[in-house]
């Protein structure tokens, strides 16, 4: 088993724990508000702008651009220089995040009420509550501005356990908020849980910093060469993340216009369900690969670089195509059982989830594709691609809401097929860079056959096997999944030697 495989499995294990806790949290919250789904719609929509700020400043923009640069410092200089660079970047990130958060808090109501704002289709009372919750959410965002960079720095040091555990601690904070704070503070208690979870997310990683000899530099010298290089790499990533987050904001904006109770919640929950296999496979593998790919790139080992990317793509394609089909076939009873909504809302979440599962493979290969370019310090390529994805998403989403409004939120989820198109484009550009095509044909063919067979077997067992709906669905998914795995085994076993 390769070092990269071991790191991927460590990250995947902790991500699995995180997803279990996420469903525990969601199950608790959904039952608390099963009779007031409109409040859940408001709470979920209130996360969008704070998430955008976090993704732009620290979580996504600096984090993704920072790992290759910090890896280079660790490879070519020393750890003291790397920590000095980390301190300077973190200082700037914290101050910028805090400043923008204050501005958003001041103008929160105007942002919510704007026609192109977060949820213009909500009524006046919902929009007022949304603005209040959004202001509270910004506190957690400021904490994340440091925690996201701590995560990136530990990953650059090839330490993955604590960063992978941090999201679970975030869920623990939210569970505490749901159980103990909601009864006292109402829906605001959920946001207090978010703030508590953000603090846990940071604190669990602090021991890792000192394990690698962390020393903080209290400086803001913007002329520092490392900081300048980080900012140059960050700028395209910032715009790329802006495009991604605009999609989430546009998603809820469109959903609020459907006049469909539960539309925003079904999109949030459907995306969360799809993210279980996407995170455990795609994100875990890509997270472990970025420092390794960055090291290969810094050594100019393009042969090893390309081989690593190709192996990862074959594994992900072969596994995610059947996983998406098997989950889509058996998901409905599980949705009803876990979340506790009535049949109407459960059906809405089920079909929205199925639409998202159609994009699962695109999500996972996209994780690898964009990290390949950031490892090469070519952040402009993902920026060009996100423009294409955003345009396709908006066209499908707007046309869907305009002409197929009766379908509801699933049509908005299906618009994420734009991400698959973006991933294919990025991989095409990567093939041109290495003057050699990425060979994934066998994985695609086997994956599609496995998806068809596994999905049909799962559906038939869930439909005709005597017993409770949840039990038969689980048995169907297990049997269908095992059969599908047998079909793609020759590709899937490549995971051992990533």
HUDAFEN-V374549 format. One record per residue. N is the residue number from 0. RES is the residue in three letters. BURIAL is # if it has 9 or more other C-alpha atoms within 8 Angstrom, else .. Layout:
((N/RES/BURIAL) (N/RES/BURIAL))
//
This chain:
((0/UNK/.) (1/UNK/.) (2/UNK/.) (3/UNK/#) (4/UNK/#) (5/UNK/#) (6/UNK/#) (7/UNK/#) (8/UNK/#) (9/UNK/#) (10/UNK/#) (11/UNK/#) (12/UNK/#) (13/UNK/#) (14/UNK/#) (15/UNK/#) (16/UNK/#) (17/UNK/#) (18/UNK/#) (19/UNK/.) (20/UNK/#) (21/UNK/#) (22/UNK/#) (23/UNK/#) (24/UNK/#) (25/UNK/#) (26/UNK/#) (27/UNK/#) (28/UNK/#) (29/UNK/#) (30/UNK/#) (31/UNK/.) (32/UNK/#) (33/UNK/#) (34/UNK/.) (35/UNK/.) (36/UNK/#) (37/UNK/.) (38/UNK/#) (39/UNK/#) (40/UNK/#) (41/UNK/#) (42/UNK/#) (43/UNK/#) (44/UNK/#) (45/UNK/#) (46/UNK/#) (47/UNK/#) (48/UNK/#) (49/UNK/#) (50/UNK/#) (51/UNK/#) (52/UNK/#) (53/UNK/#) (54/UNK/#) (55/UNK/#) (56/UNK/#) (57/UNK/#) (58/UNK/#) (59/UNK/#) (60/UNK/#) (61/UNK/#) (62/UNK/#) (63/UNK/#) (64/UNK/#) (65/UNK/#) (66/UNK/#) (67/UNK/#) (68/UNK/#) (69/UNK/#) (70/UNK/#) (71/UNK/#) (72/UNK/#) (73/UNK/#) (74/UNK/.) (75/UNK/.) (76/UNK/#) (77/UNK/#) (78/UNK/#) (79/UNK/#) (80/UNK/#) (81/UNK/#) (82/UNK/#) (83/UNK/#) (84/UNK/#) (85/UNK/#) (86/UNK/#) (87/UNK/#) (88/UNK/#) (89/UNK/#) (90/UNK/#) (91/UNK/#) (92/UNK/#) (93/UNK/#) (94/UNK/.) (95/UNK/#) (96/UNK/#) (97/UNK/#) (98/UNK/.) (99/UNK/#) (100/UNK/#) (101/UNK/.) (102/UNK/.) (103/UNK/#) (104/UNK/#) (105/UNK/.) (106/UNK/.) (107/UNK/#) (108/UNK/#) (109/UNK/.) (110/UNK/#) (111/UNK/#) (112/UNK/#) (113/UNK/#) (114/UNK/.) (115/UNK/.) (116/UNK/#) (117/UNK/#) (118/UNK/#) (119/UNK/#) (120/UNK/.) (121/UNK/.) (122/UNK/.) (123/UNK/.) (124/UNK/.) (125/UNK/#) (126/UNK/#) (127/UNK/#) (128/UNK/#) (129/UNK/#) (130/UNK/#) (131/UNK/#) (132/UNK/#) (133/UNK/#) (134/UNK/#) (135/UNK/#) (136/UNK/#) (137/UNK/#) (138/UNK/#) (139/UNK/#) (140/UNK/#) (141/UNK/#) (142/UNK/#) (143/UNK/#) (144/UNK/#) (145/UNK/#) (146/UNK/#) (147/UNK/#) (148/UNK/#) (149/UNK/#) (150/UNK/#) (151/UNK/#) (152/UNK/#) (153/UNK/#) (154/UNK/#) (155/UNK/#) (156/UNK/#) (157/UNK/.) (158/UNK/#) (159/UNK/#) (160/UNK/#) (161/UNK/#) (162/UNK/#) (163/UNK/#) (164/UNK/#) (165/UNK/#) (166/UNK/#) (167/UNK/#) (168/UNK/#) (169/UNK/#) (170/UNK/#) (171/UNK/#) (172/UNK/#) (173/UNK/#) (174/UNK/#) (175/UNK/#) (176/UNK/#) (177/UNK/#) (178/UNK/#) (179/UNK/.) (180/UNK/#) (181/UNK/#) (182/UNK/#) (183/UNK/.) (184/UNK/.) (185/UNK/#) (186/UNK/#) (187/UNK/#) (188/UNK/#) (189/UNK/#) (190/UNK/#) (191/UNK/#) (192/UNK/#) (193/UNK/#) (194/UNK/#) (195/UNK/#) (196/UNK/#) (197/UNK/#) (198/UNK/#) (199/UNK/#) (200/UNK/#) (201/UNK/#) (202/UNK/.) (203/UNK/#) (204/UNK/#) (205/UNK/#) (206/UNK/.) (207/UNK/#) (208/UNK/#) (209/UNK/#) (210/UNK/.) (211/UNK/.) (212/UNK/.) (213/UNK/#) (214/UNK/.) (215/UNK/.) (216/UNK/.) (217/UNK/.) (218/UNK/.) (219/UNK/.) (220/UNK/.) (221/UNK/.) (222/UNK/.) (223/UNK/.) (224/UNK/.) (225/UNK/.) (226/UNK/#) (227/UNK/#) (228/UNK/.) (229/UNK/#) (230/UNK/#) (231/UNK/.) (232/UNK/#) (233/UNK/#) (234/UNK/#) (235/UNK/#) (236/UNK/#) (237/UNK/#) (238/UNK/#) (239/UNK/#) (240/UNK/#) (241/UNK/#) (242/UNK/#) (243/UNK/#) (244/UNK/#) (245/UNK/#) (246/UNK/#) (247/UNK/#) (248/UNK/#) (249/UNK/#) (250/UNK/#) (251/UNK/#) (252/UNK/#) (253/UNK/#) (254/UNK/#) (255/UNK/#) (256/UNK/#) (257/UNK/#) (258/UNK/.) (259/UNK/#) (260/UNK/.) (261/UNK/#) (262/UNK/#) (263/UNK/#) (264/UNK/#) (265/UNK/#) (266/UNK/#) (267/UNK/#) (268/UNK/#) (269/UNK/#) (270/UNK/#) (271/UNK/.) (272/UNK/.) (273/UNK/#) (274/UNK/.) (275/UNK/#) (276/UNK/#) (277/UNK/#) (278/UNK/#) (279/UNK/#) (280/UNK/#) (281/UNK/#) (282/UNK/#) (283/UNK/#) (284/UNK/#) (285/UNK/#) (286/UNK/#) (287/UNK/#) (288/UNK/#) (289/UNK/#) (290/UNK/#) (291/UNK/#) (292/UNK/#) (293/UNK/#) (294/UNK/#) (295/UNK/#) (296/UNK/#) (297/UNK/.) (298/UNK/.) (299/UNK/.) (300/UNK/#) (301/UNK/#) (302/UNK/.) (303/UNK/.) (304/UNK/#) (305/UNK/#) (306/UNK/.) (307/UNK/#) (308/UNK/#) (309/UNK/#) (310/UNK/#) (311/UNK/#) (312/UNK/#) (313/UNK/#) (314/UNK/#) (315/UNK/#) (316/UNK/#) (317/UNK/#) (318/UNK/#) (319/UNK/#) (320/UNK/#) (321/UNK/#) (322/UNK/#) (323/UNK/#) (324/UNK/#) (325/UNK/#) (326/UNK/#) (327/UNK/#) (328/UNK/#) (329/UNK/#) (330/UNK/#) (331/UNK/#) (332/UNK/#) (333/UNK/#) (334/UNK/#) (335/UNK/#) (336/UNK/.) (337/UNK/.) (338/UNK/#) (339/UNK/#) (340/UNK/#) (341/UNK/.) (342/UNK/.) (343/UNK/.) (344/UNK/#) (345/UNK/#) (346/UNK/#) (347/UNK/#) (348/UNK/#) (349/UNK/#) (350/UNK/#) (351/UNK/#) (352/UNK/#) (353/UNK/#) (354/UNK/#) (355/UNK/#) (356/UNK/#) (357/UNK/#) (358/UNK/#) (359/UNK/#) (360/UNK/#) (361/UNK/#) (362/UNK/#) (363/UNK/#) (364/UNK/#) (365/UNK/#) (366/UNK/#) (367/UNK/#) (368/UNK/#) (369/UNK/#) (370/UNK/#) (371/UNK/#) (372/UNK/#) (373/UNK/#) (374/UNK/#) (375/UNK/.) (376/UNK/#) (377/UNK/.) (378/UNK/#) (379/UNK/.) (380/UNK/#) (381/UNK/#) (382/UNK/#) (383/UNK/.) (384/UNK/#) (385/UNK/#) (386/UNK/#) (387/UNK/#) (388/UNK/#) (389/UNK/#) (390/UNK/.) (391/UNK/#) (392/UNK/#) (393/UNK/#) (394/UNK/.) (395/UNK/#) (396/UNK/#) (397/UNK/#) (398/UNK/#) (399/UNK/#) (400/UNK/#) (401/UNK/.) (402/UNK/.) (403/UNK/#) (404/UNK/#) (405/UNK/.) (406/UNK/.) (407/UNK/#) (408/UNK/#) (409/UNK/#) (410/UNK/#) (411/UNK/#) (412/UNK/#) (413/UNK/#) (414/UNK/#) (415/UNK/#) (416/UNK/#) (417/UNK/#) (418/UNK/#) (419/UNK/#) (420/UNK/#) (421/UNK/#) (422/UNK/#) (423/UNK/.) (424/UNK/#) (425/UNK/#) (426/UNK/#) (427/UNK/#) (428/UNK/.) (429/UNK/#) (430/UNK/#) (431/UNK/#) (432/UNK/.) (433/UNK/#) (434/UNK/.) (435/UNK/.) (436/UNK/.) (437/UNK/.) (438/UNK/.) (439/UNK/#) (440/UNK/.) (441/UNK/.) (442/UNK/#) (443/UNK/#) (444/UNK/.) (445/UNK/#) (446/UNK/#) (447/UNK/#) (448/UNK/#) (449/UNK/#) (450/UNK/#) (451/UNK/#) (452/UNK/#) (453/UNK/#) (454/UNK/#) (455/UNK/#) (456/UNK/#) (457/UNK/#) (458/UNK/#) (459/UNK/#) (460/UNK/#) (461/UNK/#) (462/UNK/.) (463/UNK/.) (464/UNK/.) (465/UNK/.) (466/UNK/.) (467/UNK/.) (468/UNK/.) (469/UNK/#) (470/UNK/.) (471/UNK/#) (472/UNK/#) (473/UNK/#) (474/UNK/#) (475/UNK/#) (476/UNK/#) (477/UNK/#) (478/UNK/#) (479/UNK/#) (480/UNK/#) (481/UNK/.) (482/UNK/#) (483/UNK/#) (484/UNK/#) (485/UNK/.) (486/UNK/#) (487/UNK/#) (488/UNK/.) (489/UNK/.) (490/UNK/#) (491/UNK/#) (492/UNK/.) (493/UNK/#) (494/UNK/#) (495/UNK/.) (496/UNK/.) (497/UNK/#))
//
